[in-house]
Amino acid sequence: MSVAMNASNLIVLTGAGASFCARNTAPNALTAPGMGDLWDAVKTAATDDTFQEVIKLIPKAKDIGKNIEKLLTQCKIYVELFDNAQSAKITNFIDTAEKAISKRVSFVNKDTNLQAHGTIIRKIARRGVRKPRAKFFTTNYDLCFEYAARTQRFSIIDGFSHSMPQIYDRGHFSHDIVRRENAKEGPDYIENVFHLYKLHGSIDWKRSGADIVRTEGSETPLLIFPRDSKYQEAFEPPYLDMMGAFQSSLREPDTALIVSGFGFNDDHLSKPVMAALEANMSLKLIVCDVAFLRDDVLEKSDHTVAGESPVREHISDYFERFKHLARIGDQRISLLSGRFEDLALAIPDLVAQTERERHLDRMQAARGFGDGVPS
């Protein structure tokens, strides 16, 4: 783990599993939803009759399980191919579904316990300023990383401007934040900055004409459902920008990729990782997931991932591929059995706290905020 943390280029990839550790203690408060929860939320919002009509119209709907993203992907393809009364009905369903998803995913607020997110941000993003900024890629629509960064006093470079309203522009990813002082000739890169790429969109993104703007409480968020078909490659920004950044980052020399909470069920992300393992011999891969051990094995005291231990049922084949590569001697791959919050504890804290950070902690404590992480 320490070797990976010292890599020149450090990348983190997270999925829905990373949000499950976010906690709201208020009675009847929303929690992080799984894919099945989003499916049920859309079904309730659209009414059961409408939902069943859509299922009948979409040829592959019965084969995708309760994966609402794949269903909406097929719905959007249907709308593009057909121009009839049924197409209009599906368009209305898509609009209803996206509003339902936005409402269900809006579970993060200033009181949400995001200790694991805050810990990982602090340990990974607080690296030497001479190294490239750490890059966080997530498929989640929620605002866990944004709120955790705020409580930790970290700055995020996410492609949006610093003016109001905040407008997306891919060029902003090449910007950085520096401290200018009269006593110094050159720029002084500030600490505690990281890049955030939201691969599937966000509940606070919205299209406004030709622009993508950030706005809280949007009823029509910009959610991206990547198509599996090889004929559907003409995507608009920001999807192309996010995917391009992910793929190019994997090809950089001396790169470490840490994955947690991502089930490797999206081929558009899983295949680039496998391709990078084949082509980039300096790539280090760390995967932290509960998929490597079944429940009966987890109940034992020894949680070591043995080479012959079977993975859980109904999970992606990529986990078996990673185990096979590690078993036959690929030392670039490390497999950890655990959840996102376990990864937060396992990552070593390599960079000492700066005097500026200690000062901020003291000031936060004086204002009654403790260590800056909601508890």
N, C-alpha and C positions, 0 to 999 in steps of 0.2 A: 504493500500500500504506500509506503514512504517513497519508493522508487517512482510510482505513478504520480504522486503528489509533486514530485520534483521535475516532472516532464516539462519540456519547453511549452507545449501546448496542452492544456487541460480542458477536457470536455465532459459535461454531465448530460445524460439523457434520462428523462423521467416520464412516466406515464401515470395512469389513473391511480395505481397503487401507492404513489407517493403522497397523494392527498388524503388517504384514509387515516393518517395519524393526526390530521387537523381536528381539533376538538372544540365544540361549543358546549358550554356547561349549562346554559339557560334551558329551562323546561321547554320541550317541543321545538327546540332549535334544529335547523337543518344540519345534516352531516354530509360529508363528501359522498357523492353518489357513484355507484358502479354503473357499468353499461346496462345491466338489467334494471337498475333504478330509473335510468333515463328512458328506457323503453317503456316502463310502466307509467312514467310521468307523461310521455307523449300520448300513450294510449288513452289515458284519462282525459287529457286536454282535448283530444280529437274526437272523443266518444268512441265506444266500442264498434258501433256499426260502420262509421267512417273508416276506422282503422282496418277492419276486416275487408272492406271494399278495396282499400289500397293494397292490402296483402294479395288479394286475388288478381289485381292488375299487374303486379310486379312478378315476373316469371320466377326469379330466384329467391323471392322473399321467404319461402318456407325452408330454405337451406342455410340461412345465415344465423339461426338462433335468435337470441335477444340482443342483437348488435344494431343499435339504432343508427350508428354512423353508416354502416353498410346499407341499411334500408334507405336512408336518405340519399346515399350515393346513387342507388338504383333508381330512386324517384327522380333525381335531377337528370339522369341519363334518359329516362322515359320522356320527360318534358322536352328535352332537346330533340328527340327523335320523332315525336308525334305532336300534331297540332289539331286536337279535337276536344270534345267536351270532357273526356276523361282526363286529358292533360291539364285542363283548368282546375279540375277537382284535386289533382295531385299537387298542383302549385299552391292551392289553399292549404293543403295538408302540410306541405313543407314549411309554409309560413307559421302555421300553428305549432308545428313540432319545434322549430327554432326558438320560438317564444317560450315554449314549455321547458326546453333545455336551459335557456338563459335563466329562467326563474329557479329551476332546480339546482343549478350550479352556483347560484349566488349565495353561497353559505358562509363566505369569509367576511368578517368584519373586524373592527379594531379590538374586539375582545376575544377573538379566536386564538386558541393555543396553537402556535406555530413554532414550538420550540425546536423540533427536528429540522424544519426548514431553516430557521435562524442559525442553528448550529452548523449545518452543512454550508450555508452561505459564508459564515464567518471563517470556517476552516479552509474552504476551497478558494473563495474569491479574495481572501486576504493573502495575496502572494506578492513576491517582489515586483516592484514597478518596472524593472528591466525586462520582465517576462511578459509575453502577450496576456491580455486579460482573459480570465477564465470564461468559458462559454457554456451557458445553461440552455439546453434544448428541452422543451416539454411539449407533449401532445395535449396537455390539460387546458381547458378553457378558463379555469378559475384563477383567482388572484392571490394564491398562497405565496408565491415567491415575491410578488410586489409588496404585500403587507409585511412579510418577514424582513425584506430588505429595509423597509421603512423603520421598523422597530430596531433594527441593527444599525441604522444610520449608514447604509450602503447606497451607492448610486448605481442606477441601471442604465445601460445603453441598449435600447430596444428598437431602434429605428424610428422613433418619434421625435418630433421637434420639441424645443423647450418653450415655444410660444403657445399662446392660447387662441383657438383650440389647437391641441397637439395633432400634427399631421404626419402621417407615415411617409418616409422617403428612404429608400435603400441606402442612400449616401450617408445617412446619419450613423450607420454602423461603422463607418471609417473615421468618425469623430472620436475624440477622447476628451477627458477633463483634466485640466492642469491648474496648478496654483502659480500665479505670477506675482513675484515680489520684486521691488525695485532693487534690492541688494543682489539679486541673481540675474545673470545674463540670459540664461536659457529657461525653458519651461520646466516646471517641477511637477511631474505626474503625481496626482493624489492617490492615496491608498483607497482600498475598499470600493472598487468599481468592477462590475462584471457585465457581460453581454447576456441578454435574455432573448431567446428566439422561441416564439409560440407557434409551433409548426401547424397547428390546426385552428388557429385564430384565438379569439378571446372574447369574453362576455362584455368587455368595455371597448371593443372595436366596432365601428359603424361606418358604412359607406355613405359619403356625402358628395354626390356628383361623381367626379373622377377621383376624389380623394378618399383616403381612409383616415378617420379621425378617432381620437380616444374620447369617450364620453361615458360617464357612469350611469347606470340605470337604463341602458338602451334596451328597448323591447325587441329590436331587430338587430341583434349582434351579428358580426361577421364571423361565421363559423365555416370552416373549410373541411369538406369531406372528400379526401383524395380518391380518385377513381382508380380501380385496379386495372382497367382495360388499357392496353398499350396504345390504343387509338385515341385515348383521351389525354393528350400531353400538353395541349395549349392552355396552360393555366396562367392566370393573371397574377401580378403581385398581390399580396406579399408571399404567396405560397412558393413561387419559383425562387424568390430571394432566400427564404428560409431553408428550402431544400438544397439550394446551391451552396449556401454557407455550411450546411451540415456535411454535405459530400466533400467539399473542398477541405474542411477542417480535418476530416478523417484521412486525407491524403498527405497532410503535413508531416514532415519528419519529426521524430521524438514526440509523439502524441500519445496521451493517455485518455481512454474513454471509460467513464464510470457510469454504469447503467443500474437503475433501481426503479421498481414500480412499473416497468414497461414489460409487457407480456410477449413481445416479438410476434404479434399477430398482424402487424401492418407491414406488408412486403415492401412498400415504398421506403420504409426506414430500415427494415431488417436486412434486405438485400445489400444496401450500401455498406452496412457493417461487415457482412460476410465478404464482400468484394474488397473492402479495405484490409481485412485480415489476410486475404490472399496476396494483395499487391504491396502493402506497406509493412515491411518486416520490422520496422521500429515501433509499430502500434502496440500499445499495451491495453488489454481489455479486462476490466473488472466488472463482473455481473453479480449484483446482490439481489437475491430473490428467494421466496419460499418454495419455488417450483422444484428445486433440486432435491428436496426431501419430502416424502409423504408424511401424513399426520402420524402414522404409527411409528415412523422413525424419529420424528420430532419429539415424541413422548419419551424417548430414551434420553439418558443423561449426556451421551456423546453425540454432538451435532455435527461431527465432521462429515463432509461430503465425500463419501467413498466412491471410487470409480465405478464399482458395480452396483451401487444403490440406484434403484429406479426413480425416475422423476415422477411427479404427480401426473394423474391422468388428465386428459383433455387440455393439455397445454401445447404450446408451439414446439415443433420439431427442432427449432433452433437451439433450445436448451440442451437437447441430446447431442447436437453437433458440437456445442461448446465443451460439453463433458468429454466427448470423444477426443477432441483436439488436445484437451488438457491431459487426458489419460495417456495419449501416445507421445507426450513429451513437449507440447507447445508451451514453453515457459512464459509466453507473453500473456497467457490467459489465467486469470484468477477468479474462482467461483466462491461466493459467500452465500450461506444459507441465512436469510434474514429479511427483515422489512426495511423500509426507508428509515425509520427511527433507529434501527440497529446499525445501519450504515453510518448514521450521524455520530454514533458512539465509537464506531470502529475506525473512522478516519482520524489519523494522527493530527495533532495541532502543532504544525511545524513552525509557524511564524509567531514570534512573540508579540504580545500586545504593545502597540506604540503608546507613547506618552499622550498623544492626541486622543487615542481611543480611551485611555484611562481617564483622561479629563472629561470626555463625554459621558462615561459611565458614572463618574462622580456627580456631574451636573444632573444626569437623569435620576440618580438616587436621591439627590436633594429635592427634586421635583416630585418624588414619590413614585417613580417608574421602576424601581428595582434595578435589575440588570438589563432592562430594555426588552426583555422577552416576556410576553404575557404568560401568566401561570394559571 
